[in-house]
Structures are given as structure tokens and as C-alpha cells.
Amino acid sequence: MDTGAKSVGLRRASASAAGFCYEEAFSRNLGWLTAAEQQVLRGKKIAIAGMGGVGGSHLLTLTRLGIGAFSIADFDTFELANLNRQAGASMASLGKPKAETMAKMAREINPTLKLAIFHEGIDETNLDAFLSGVDVYVDSLDFFVLDLRQKLFARCHDLGIPVVIAGPIGMGTGYLVFVPGGMTFEQYFRLEGLSPERQRVNFALGLTPRAFQRSYLVDPSRIDLKGMRGPSTGIACELCAGVAAAEVVKLLLKRGRVRAAPWYHQFDAYSAKWKRGWLPGGNRNPIQRLKLAIAYRLSERLSRDAIPSPRVPKTDMEAILDAARWAPSGDNIQPWRFETVTEDRLIVHIKGTGDVYDYRDGEPTLLAAGFLLETLRVAASGRKRWMYWNYLGRQDGVHRISVELPRGPQVVADELLPFLPIRSVDRGAYRSAPLTGDQKRLLTEALGPGFSIEWHETLGERWRQARLNAAATDIRLRIPEAYAVHRKILDWERNFSPTGIPSTAIGLDPLARRLSGWLMRNWRRVDRANRLMGTSIARLEMDLIPGLFCAGHFSVRAREDEAKRDGPQFLIEAGQALQRFWLTAARLGLRMQPSLAPLCFAIYGRDRAPFTCDDGILKQAHRLAERMKDELGAAGPRVVFRGRVGVPASAAVSARSTRRELEELLVPGERAEPEAPDLRATGTYGRSP
Ligand SMILES: Cc1cc2nc3c(=O)[nH]c(=O)nc-3n(C[C@H](O)[C@H](O)[C@H](O)COP(=O)(O)O)c2cc1C
């Protein structure tokens, strides 16, 4: 066969056909196919562009159907991220060309296959060669390759070649057939004249007008049509191959009804839903236009919320710092900046906010510093490095901590490592199933010997803790000092906020959230609303309901001897212990919400500190201090942390704080000290595994 393009390699069956017998190999198709039909399929040729996600499965399924010849094309090679779904992806095929790998797999099924392999992919120059002698084209180009797809479909239309396209969407498939003389790709999808992002929306919604997959999209931050990123499952790829092959059977054998576009088909295995619909006008259909208008907005929102693709780190230090960014901090302020000194050493600068929540001269900030150091330690273990730290002191309100990351071949990756980016605060209601004895033991052990934990689990105890939280909410919503902080940190635009807390993640229902957004535009509105309506909706939704619906609340205290060691060193170590606690909770499938506001205002109340200009509130804080004393025995060893824990009601991550990019957290290294102290010699080093 003369294909007329140099990228074409036509390989006749080179694999040994010894022992192979076509009739025997495909005899189990008979019954659903007649023996004569099987021979018809043997004489057919199918083109498949793209040997990745769905193309590899198409090739294998159609080969097993007994198709005798293929044109296949792909210029790409297999990589790790293909393993979840691509038929040819395996540890053995990493780095190998997709087209060649799939050709080999297909020939191992049918050594007599005739294959035209387009190793360098297809473009305008070799489309005709690719489609030469082809009976059906099965589309499996990458979702985002729309320009070439348009050309390929148009050429098939001109040449009278039917096309089957099955898109792997969610855990299902949306599929269409285009036949000669029928509706064209462009008439159905209507891509001409649209921006690339809108073209992608049109394409997705044309494939799945019912969008069944929306009901189980648990992490929307993974979809970014603008940035050309989207999730895809092996489940969907296999379903695509099955439904497309069934359409191919009908087209090639000219039996069974083929419903060509504007008919669409959608099958979703997860939600067990099937729909075959007729969409006259395709995307120009009035109902579809309405859906598109909504989908454009949704797509913009998703792109805004998308978490950037993970960076490929150039050095161990970069990889460790990138992972350490996921440490939690109060209000997601990320008070740290990293000054790298050498490949093994850095200085962490920690600057508190000095706002009303940063009680006792910045205690939450120092706890957050501990959270960061523990995160650094866990991240370093993934790169076979120890971690030692040394508190250097405070200057102009900035704490400086020296961190060493020496290599250690014997270091094993900490089992908490995968949970660094997964751990996240959950401010919603949880299931009220109590924690098991094992879970409590593992959580307590995670804190280490310096700290003890008290559980508040009965209905009465949960109610009393929830009321303490509500009392603190009443205070913070009524003072301008806290209002200033809320204005700064609440993100009303995004569901995934790198610089603050999304308003959708604070636990309010959509109506109350909208009302709060409007009120919070200025303090006078908030103040007036508080006087008129009080703070009961916020207290109910943010404290009382979630406070009741959880496994339990907890208070973490320093043991007596540890409590005596006051100061930054102690608080940083407490933060380290608490991060192990929180990461362990994540590993156990639990969610957590810290609740430090009651502690904060009780401390102000006890010390009669003038934290607000409102005298009435000062008295309220004093009463809260008395109540805290009754509940937590504040006269005893110090409570350093409190919160609630439980099994999440839903697995969905629909809103959360993310993090600033690493570049924003780096400081130039001019201030680095010339001599690094030997931290291990000082004895003030952080735990190592
Ligand atoms: C020291 C500290 C205090 C915190 N206090 C509270 C709190 O009182 N209430 C709350 O809802 N979240 C609290 N958080 C959770 C942070 O707001 C949250 O960790 C941060 O926004 C980052 O989000 P992420 O945990 O989802 O990554 C606290 C976190 C830390 C480290």
C-alpha cells in the first residue's frame, strides 16, 4: 500500500502466526455474529487516531472483534500519569512510543493484523494517507485536540467515512455517530468562531448533554478547561471501547439501527443512568444553548479555582519546600517565608499578624511555625533527609528558625507523607459515630509524651463545647477588630483560595453566606444587623449544629513539666505534635476543625486585656473565661489546642484553602549567616524519624 507520507509505516504481520488460527481465535464471537459476518469484519479496516486513554482500548477491543486492518497514529510516549487508564501503559512501557506498544499488543492477539502505523501522529499533510481504505474512523484524539479533530471529521465526511466518537466522561461515556450525508461534526458541536475555552465547553456538553457526571464530581479543583487539564478514569475508557465497538459492528455489518447525530447516547455506570436523546440543531438547540450559557460560567469558575499542576522540582530543597507549603496556619495566613542558605540549610522567617486572634503575643503563629516544621520534617523524609531545627530568636516581630536537612540514606519516608496536601480543615457537620478505641489511641500516640488529650464525646459534652464555640463566635462577630481580619481573609470569589479562606468553606448555608457577603461590605452594616438580628444564624450553622454532629471535641494540654517550659521553643514543639495529630487523623479518614477562638477570648477575658473598644464585649469575654474554667479547668496545665473531629459526612472537597506559590514564599538569601551552627550539638533540634 502506498500511503504517500513518510511518517507512515505499513507493517504486515511480522509476528509469527504459528499456532494462530483466525476462525478459532474469534469463534466465541459467533452467535452474536454469524460466521460469514466474522469474515466480513476480517476484511475491514478501521482508523484510530490516538493510542492513549481511549484509543488503546479501542484498538484491543476491535482487534478482539476480529477486525483485520487498522490505521493507527500517535507521536507520544507513555508516562506515569497514563497508568490509571491507558491500555498500553505499564511500568514496562514507560517512555516507549504509544503507537508501537499498542501495535505489539494488538499483534499478540492477532498476528495476521495489517497495521499502518503513523509514528509521528497525523496532521493535514497525511490525513488522506491515514484514512486510505478505511471503513470507519473511531475517534480517540486527546479531549483538548479540537482543531485537528475538526479537520479529521470534515475529511471523513468528504470521503464518506462514518465516524464513531465515545468520550470517557467521569465513570461513563457519551457517544455519537456521524454518517456520510448526515449531520456534520461542526453542525452538531458548533465550534466555529468560539474561543478555545468555549470550544472545549461545547465539545464536552455536546458529548454529554445530560452531564450525569456532575452529581459525583467530588474534587472540582481538578478540572480546568482553560488550562487544558481534566480527570479521566480507566472505567470510562473501557466503557467507551465497548459502546464504540458495538456501533462499529452495526455500521460495518449494516444491521441494527444506527442513530447518527443529532442522536446522542450517554451511559453513566456510577449513577447507573442511560439516556439516548435527539438533539436537533446540536449545540444550537435552544435548550442546549441555555445549558451552554450555564456551562460557560461554570467552566470559568472551575478554571479560577483549579489548583495548578504540581511542579517538577529541580532540587530536593525545592521539592521539600513545595510540599511544606501545605502546612496549616490560622486563617491560612501562611506566616512563613523561606530563605535558602545552601542545598541543605534554610532559615524560616515567621511573622505574626498581630491581630486580635494572635493572642498571648502570637501564640497561634508559633503553633503554626511548629506545624510547618513538622511538615518540613515529613516532606524531608520523602527525599531521604533528616530535619533539625533551632530557634534563633525574634527581631522586629519576626521569628527566625534555622533548619538543616542533612542527607541520610537510612531515612525512610514517613507514612504521613501522602497526607500533607490531603489534610484539610472541615467546618461542616460530620457523622456522629464515635471514634473507635484504636483511632483514639493512634491519635493520642501521634501527640507524643509531652501532651495529653481530653475527649468530650457524650451528647452533653459536645453540646457544652459547641456552646463555648458559639459564645466565641458571638464575640468575634460583634467586634470591629475581628471584622477587619474577616474582611482580609475571607475569599468571596473562589472555592479554592490560595491566600485566604473561601467563604464557601466556613459552614454557612448559601443564603446566609450571600447575606453575610453583602453585610460585610462595611462595618456599619454588620453592626446594625447584629443589633437587629443578633448572631444566632452564624452560631447555629457554624458552631451548634457542627458541634453536635461530630464524633467528639478534644482539648490538648501540655503535661505539667512541659508547661513549665514556656516560650517559642515549647509552642513550636506543640505545633509539631499537633501536626502529627492532624495528619494522623487524615490518615485514619477523619476530619478535624480546630477551634481556638474560645481559648483566645477566654485568655483575654481572664487577663482583662483590652482587646476591643467595646466595653460590653470585654465583660462577655470575662464570662467566657469563667465558663472555660468550668469546662476545661484552665487553672490546671495549659490547654494549647482544641477542636472537634469525626468521620466526614461526604467525601467531596468542594471548597478549601490552598496555598501561595512557592515563589511567593521565598526570600532572597543575602541575610544568610556565613556559618551554620551545628544544631545537633546544641541539643535544640527537632524530632527526626
Ligand atoms: C494554629 C491554628 C489555629 C487554627 N484555628 C482555627 C479556628 O479557630 N477555627 C477554624 O475553623 N480553623 C482554624 N484553623 C484552621 C485553618 O484556618 C486552616 O488550617 C487554614 O485555613 C488552611 O486550610 P487547610 O487546613 O484546609 O489546609 C487553625 C489552624 C491553625 C494551624
The ligand as a Tripos MOL2 file, in Angstrom:
@<TRIPOS>MOLECULE
LIG
   31    33     1     0     0
SMALL
NO_CHARGES

@<TRIPOS>ATOM
      1 C1         -2.8290   27.3840   64.8820 C.3       1 LIG1
      2 C2         -4.0710   27.2020   64.0650 C.ar      1 LIG1
      3 C3         -5.2800   27.6840   64.5360 C.ar      1 LIG1
      4 C4         -6.4500   27.4970   63.8180 C.ar      1 LIG1
      5 N1         -7.6380   27.9220   64.3200 N.ar      1 LIG1
      6 C5         -8.7840   27.6700   63.6630 C.ar      1 LIG1
      7 C6        -10.0460   28.0130   64.2270 C.ar      1 LIG1
      8 O1        -10.1130   28.5330   65.3320 O.2       1 LIG1
      9 N2        -11.1560   27.7410   63.5140 N.ar      1 LIG1
     10 C7        -11.1060   27.1500   62.2880 C.ar      1 LIG1
     11 O2        -12.1570   26.9290   61.6900 O.2       1 LIG1
     12 N3         -9.9220   26.8140   61.7350 N.ar      1 LIG1
     13 C8         -8.7770   27.0480   62.3880 C.ar      1 LIG1
     14 N4         -7.5730   26.6730   61.8450 N.ar      1 LIG1
     15 C9         -7.5540   26.0430   60.5250 C.3       1 LIG1
     16 C10        -7.0390   26.9890   59.4690 C.3       1 LIG1
     17 O3         -7.9550   28.0150   59.1910 O.3       1 LIG1
     18 C11        -6.7330   26.1750   58.2140 C.3       1 LIG1
     19 O4         -5.8270   25.1800   58.5660 O.3       1 LIG1
     20 C12        -6.1660   27.0300   57.1200 C.3       1 LIG1
     21 O5         -7.1610   27.8820   56.6240 O.3       1 LIG1
     22 C13        -5.6330   26.1940   55.9870 C.3       1 LIG1
     23 O6         -6.6310   25.3710   55.4470 O.3       1 LIG1
     24 P1         -6.4700   23.7940   55.3580 P.3       1 LIG1
     25 O7         -6.2950   23.2770   56.7540 O.co2     1 LIG1
     26 O8         -7.7740   23.3400   54.7650 O.co2     1 LIG1
     27 O9         -5.3060   23.4850   54.5000 O.co2     1 LIG1
     28 C14        -6.4020   26.8320   62.5660 C.ar      1 LIG1
     29 C15        -5.1730   26.3670   62.0860 C.ar      1 LIG1
     30 C16        -4.0220   26.5350   62.8280 C.ar      1 LIG1
     31 C17        -2.7290   25.9890   62.3000 C.3       1 LIG1
@<TRIPOS>BOND
     1     1     2 1
     2     2     3 ar
     3     2    30 ar
     4     3     4 ar
     5     4     5 ar
     6     4    28 ar
     7     5     6 ar
     8     6     7 ar
     9     6    13 1
    10     7     8 2
    11     7     9 ar
    12     9    10 ar
    13    10    11 2
    14    10    12 ar
    15    12    13 ar
    16    13    14 ar
    17    14    15 1
    18    14    28 ar
    19    15    16 1
    20    16    17 1
    21    16    18 1
    22    18    19 1
    23    18    20 1
    24    20    21 1
    25    20    22 1
    26    22    23 1
    27    23    24 1
    28    24    25 2
    29    24    26 1
    30    24    27 1
    31    28    29 ar
    32    29    30 ar
    33    30    31 1
@<TRIPOS>SUBSTRUCTURE
     1 LIG1         1 GROUP 0 **** ****
